[in-house]
Amino acid sequence: MDPFGDGRRSPVPREWARYYLENAPSLVWLLVANVAAVFVGIHFYLPDLPAIDTLLWPLHMDSPVAVGLMALSVATLLANLGRSLDDAPRNLVLAYLHTIAFVWLVKSALWTALALNLHVSLYFPDTWNYFGVLVTHLLFIPEAYLAPHYGATTRGALATALVLVLGNDAFDYAGLYLTGVRPYHPRLLYEPGPVLVVGTVVVSLLSVALAARAFPRLDA
């Protein structure tokens, strides 16, 4: 049974979402935390960027892009402050933004967990390289699930998110296997193999499937 009556399915309780997203202080702090996380993520990728064309940076910096998209998604609520989440604006453009932000966040979180644990001995028990990175990225998931409390999706938004996320996977790995050139996936302490590549695609498909289940439909 859908407790919200409009197709929304989120493990984040409605009262929690209302607390963080309807109150100015908590909403602003959430935005500040996301913007700060974007800069932390960019700092991680800085050593890689000189070797990559500037226009391709967003395809390489998966986590900062995901958090940045979520910051834009949450920022759309600033105009709704003082009103219920039920009154948050919904339109086609926002449906695409919220959907893609959700997919990128969930995909970044699940991919990080997969990549770290495929060769866990290279990262564990280092406090930051394992626990710090894993925990901070897994927190992307509950944040992503805030979006269905104020956003909606469409078939077109889901299809676009699927094309983009699979296209990003191809960008990350295809060069390595087709031409032998440097791959563009996030930096790892090991060379990616077929298990990580297949796992990445599975994670991408799962992220879009979760978005389809979590969001109410704008075009319903």
N, C-alpha and C positions, 0 to 999 in steps of 0.2 A: 504493500500500500504506500502511495506517495504522500508523505506527511504535509507537503506544501500545496498539493492540488494543482500544480501547473507543470509537472514534468521534471521539477528540480530534484536532484538526488545528490546531496553533499554530506560527507561524514562530519563536517564542521557544523555544530549546532547553530540554529538560526539566531539564538540569543547572543552567541559569541560574535557572529558576523555583524549583528546590529550594534553591539558594543563598539567594535573596532571601526565600523564603517559609517555609523550615523553620528558619531561624536567628533567634533573638530580636533581636540588634542590627540586622540588615538589615531585618527585618520592621517593627520599631519606627521605624527611620529612614524607611522607605517610607510608613508611616502619618503620621509628622510632616510629611514633604514634601507629602503630599496635603492635610493639614489647612492647612498654610501656603498652599498654592496656592488653596484655597477662599477664604481671607481676601484674598489678592491679587486674585482674580477679583471678589469682592464690592466691593472698593475701586474697581475699574474701572467697575462698574455703579452706584455710589452716586449720581452725578448724575442718573440716569434714574429712580430709585426713587420720589421724591416724587410723580411724575405717574402712578404705577401703583398699583393697589389691592394692598394687602399680600399678599392671598391669591394674587395672580398673580405675585408675585416669582419663585417657582421656575420658572415657564414662561418668564420673560424672561432669567434668569441661567443660560443653557445650560451654559457651561463650569464654573462653580462647582458647579452641581448634579451634573454628570457626575463631577467629581473627588470630590465628597462621597459620591456613591453608590459609587464605587470604594473610597473609604476605608472605608465600611461593609462592603463586600464583603471587603476584605483583613482587616478587624478580626475577621471570623468565624474567622480562622485562629489567633488568639491562644490559643484553647482547645486548639489542635492542636499547639502548640509541643512539641518533643521527640519528635514522631512524624512519619512520612512523609506527604507530600501525598496519598498513596493512601488514608490514613486520615482525610482531612478530611471533616467531616460533609456529607452530601448529603440534602436533603429538598425538599419542594415550595416552601416559603417561600424557601429559599436559592436555588433554581433561578430564581425570579422576580427576586430581588435581583441575582444574578450576571449574568443575561441583560440586564436593563435597564441595569445599570452598563456592561456591555460596549458595548451599542448607543449609549448616550448619549456615552460617551467617543469611540468611533470616529466617530460622526456629528459631534461637536463639532470633532474634528481635521480631518476631510475638508471640512466646511463652511467652516472658517476658511481652509484652503488655497484653496478655490474662491473665497470672497469676496475675499480679498486679491489673487488673481491675475486676477480679471475686470477690475480696474482697477489693475493693478500700478503704474502711474506715480504714483498717489496715495500709495503707501506706500513703494515702492522708490526710493532706496537707504537710507531712514531705518533706522538700526541697530535700534531697538526696534520701531517700528511695522510693520516688515516682518520682518526676520530674527528678532527676539526673539519676537514673537507667533507667527510661523509655526513656528519650531523647538519652542517650548514646547508648542504644541498638537499637533504631529506626534508628540511623545513620548507623547501619550495612547494612540497605537495599540499600541506594544509593551507598555505597561502593561495595556491592555485584554486583550491576548493572554496575560497571566499567568493570568487567570481560568479559562480552559478546563483549566488544569493542576490545579485543585482543585474546580471547579464543574461543574455539569451544567445542561441546559436541558430544557424540555418544549415540546410544541406550544402549550400554553396560555400559557407564558411568552413564547414567540416572538410569538404573536398579540397578547398584551397589549403587548409592546414596540412592535410595529408600529402598533397603535392609538394608543398614547401619542406616539410620535415623529411620526406624521402629524398627530395632533391638535395637537401643538406647532407644526408647520409652519403649520397653518391659523391658529392663534393669532397667529403671527408676521406673517403676510402678508395674511390675509383682510380685516382691517379696512381696509388700505390700498386694496384693489381693490374692495371691496364698498361701503364707506361713505366712503372718503377720509380716515378718521381716522388718527392716528399709528400706524404699524406697531410691533410689539413685538419685532422681530428685534434681535440685538445691534447696537450702535451702529456705523455705517459712515461713511466719508468721502464717500459718494455715495448717491443714491437707488436702491434695488433695482429692477431691471427683470425682465421675464419670464424672462430667461436664468438669473438667480440663483434665482428662485422655482422654476422647473422643475428646476434643478440641485440645489436643496435637497431636493426630493422624491426625486430619484434617489439622492442621498446617503443619505437616510433608508432607502429600500428596500435599498440596498446594505449598509448597516450591519446591518440585520436578517438579510439573506442571509448575511453573513459570520459572524454569531453562530450561525446555524443550521448552518453548516459547521464552525465552530471547536469547539463544545461537544459532548461526548458527551450522549446522551439519558438522562434519568432514567427516562422512561417506555418505554425500549426493551425 
